[in-house]
Every structure is written in C-alpha cells, then in structure tokens.
Amino acid sequence: MTTSSEPGKTSGNALGHSQPWLHQKGEVIQEFGTVKQFPLGLSHDARMYSCQRLNRVLADTQILYGLYKKHHWLLRGATFYQLHLLLDKHADDQLTLVDTIAERVQTLGGVAVGDPRHVAEITSIPRPPDGVEEVPAMLSRLLAAHETILVDAHDAAARTAELGDDGTNDLLVSQVIRTGELQAWFLAEHLVDTPLVRS
C-alpha cells in the first residue's frame, strides 16, 4: 500500500486518522516575560510585576524541591529513617507549591518558568556539590534555601499587596511563607545539639 506524503493520511488503508503527526514544530505563541490580557480587574503592570516575582519564587522553589529529593536519597547515619521520611514529605509539599505558583502565573496571563535549564538561569539558590555532604551540612543547605525564598516571598507579598494583587499576596503569605516557615522550624530543630538524657 502507498502512504501519502501528507501526515496522518494514507492511501488505501485504515490508519488514516489514527497515525500520530510526529516531529511537529511550531512557533512560540507567547514569549516568556510577557502577560496576555485577562479580565481580572488588575492592571497590566500589576500582573506583569506579580508574574516576574512569582517566577523568581517558582524557580527557587523548584530548586528547593530538587535539594529535598537529593538529600532524601543521600542521607546517612542514625537518624536516616526519620529524616528520610521528613525530607520526602517536605519535598511533596514543595512540589505542590511549584504547581500552585505556576498556575498563579498562568492565571495572571504570564508564562511560568518550567524547563530545568531555564530554572537554573533564574534561581538565586547556590548549586550544591554533586557528591554527598554530611547530614548537618545538608540540613543547613536546606535552611539557607528556605531563608532565601522566605526573604523574597515576604518582599514580594508586600509589594503585590500595594499593587492590589490580593490573590498573589494571599498565595505568597498563606502557602509559600507559612509552608516555608514550618519546614524551616522542623529542620532547624534537628540541628540542636541536645542529648536524649543527662547523666
């Protein structure tokens, strides 16, 4: 049987409408760093500013998620099991935040940063060593990443509130900041050098 040169169409067989159109290429229909108009009751400038700030928080949150998974896998020592479970739970919470932040960017008419290589260009969280660090150093690295995000989120929340973007302010305060503060507390308490008993 002869196959037509046109994708998805065949001559003389039943594959015509079930053949995938492979290797398609397309134009970029919205550039990163732009916002399209949505009827949200927010100015273009307010939405643009919020998207810029949210993409920074989004990039850092994606990196924090990756750090949590890395350290979850590479833990050592007597507290391995407890920390292994804790870091995995924190990673899951951060992954939920990633999706929530990205959807807020899209809701505002922007383009959420998603490609890991693009994330690496935007993030302000330093790259960790490729190898295994000692457990206290891993926890300290996670705490430093949390603080970076929290400082940025506090500032972004205040500024988006000034611009009237209550939705972004609410997301930053009630989800990014509160989740980050709680997780930082759990991590920091693991770095207290307190014996279980006193002799």
N, C-alpha and C positions, 0 to 999 in steps of 0.2 A: 504494500500500500504506500502511496505517496503522501508525504507530510507537507502541508502548506508551509510557506516561509513565514506566515503571519502567526505570532504566538497565540496559543490557545485554540487554533483552528486546524483541523485535519481534513484530509480528503478521503472519504470512504471508510472511516471507522468511527467508533463510538466515543473516542477520547476527547472529542472537540471541546466540551465545556468543563471537563474535569482536570485538564492539564494546567498546572500552575504556570504563571508567567514569571519565569525565573530571571535573575540578574537585572532587575529593573533599576534604573537610575532616575533621579528626579531633581528638581530644583529646590533650593531652600525656600520655603514659603513664609517663614518669619525668622528674622535674624535674632541671635542671642543679644540681649541688652535692649530689646525693643518691647513695647507693650501695644497690643491692639485695643481698640475701644470696646469696652463693655459697659452696659448701663448699671453701674454700681453706686452711683452717687458720689464718686471720688474723682478728683481731677486727674488729668494725665500725669502731671508732675508728682502728685502724691503716690499714684500707682507705680510710676517709674522708680521713685525713691525706695518704696517698700520692696519692690522686686530686686533691686540692687542689694539692699541689706539682707533680704531673705536668702538670696543666692549665696552670699558670704556665709551665713549661718548654716545653710544647707551643705555647702562644700565641707565646712569644718565638721558638721555632724556626720557626714558620710565617712570622713577620715576617722572620727572617734569610733564609729561603728566598726571600722576595719581594725582599729587598735584593740578594741574589746575582743574581737574574734581572734586576733593574733595572740594576745596574752592568754585568752581562754585555752587555746591549744598548747601554749608553751610553758604553762605554769609548772613549778617543781615544789617539792618539799611537803612538810607535814600538813599544811593547810590546803593541799592540792584540791581535794574533793569539794570542800566548801567554797573556795574561791572559783573553782572551775564552774560550779553551778551559778554562783553570783554573777560572774562576768558574762556568762551566757544570757542570763536574764536581763542584765543591763544592755547587752548588745541587742536583744529583741526589742527593748524599749526604745533604743536609739533608732533602730530600723523603722519602727512605727513613726517616730518623729520625722525621719527622712521623707517618708511618703506624705505625711501631713504638711510639711513645709513646702515640698514640691507642688502639691496640689493647691496650696495657697498662692504660690507664684502663678500657676496656670489660671486660677480664679481671677487674679488681678489683670490677666491678659498678657502676662510675660512668658518667658521661656525658662524653665527650670534647668539648672546645670545637672547633667546626668552622666555623661561619659567620664569614667575614672581619670582619663588623661587630662580632661578639662578641669575636673575637680582638683587635681594635683597642682594645676596652674593657679587656682584661686585661693586654696586653703592657706591659712596662716599658722597651722599646726605643723611643727617640725617633723621631718621624717625620722622614724626610729631606726636603730640598727637593724640590719637584716637578720642577725643572729638572736640568740636568747640572752636576755638580761636577767639579773637576779630579781626575785619577786618584788622586794620593796621598790626597786627602780621601775618595774613595770607599773606598779600602782601609782607611784609618783608621776610617771609619764601620763597616765590616765587622768590624774587630778589636775595636772597642768593643762591638758587639753580641755577639760571641763571648765577651768577658770577662763581660758581664752574665749570659749563660747559664751560663758555667762557674762563676762565684761561686755562683749559685743552685743549680746541679746538685751542686756539692761539699757545700753545706749540706744539701740535700735527701737526698743519698746517705747522709750520716752519720746524719741523723735517722730515715730509714726503716730503716736497719740497726738502730738502737736499738729500733725497734718490731717487729723481727723480720721485716720485709718484704724478704726476700733477693732476690726477683725484681725488685722495683723498684730496689733498691740495685744489683743487677748491671746492669740496663739503663742506669742513670744513669752508672755507672763505666765499663763496658766499651764502651758505644756513644756516649752523649751526650758524656761528658767526653773520652774518647780521640779521637773524631772531631773534636771542637771544638779540642782542643789541637793536633792535627796540622794542621788547616786554618789555625789562627792562626799556626803556625810558617811555613807556606808564604806566607801573606800578609805577615807581618812582615818576612821576608827580602827582599821586593820593595821595602821602604821604606828599605833600607840604601843610602846614597849612596856606592857603590864603583865606580870606573871599571873598564872591562874591561882596560885596560892602563895602565901607568905610563910616562911619558916620561922 
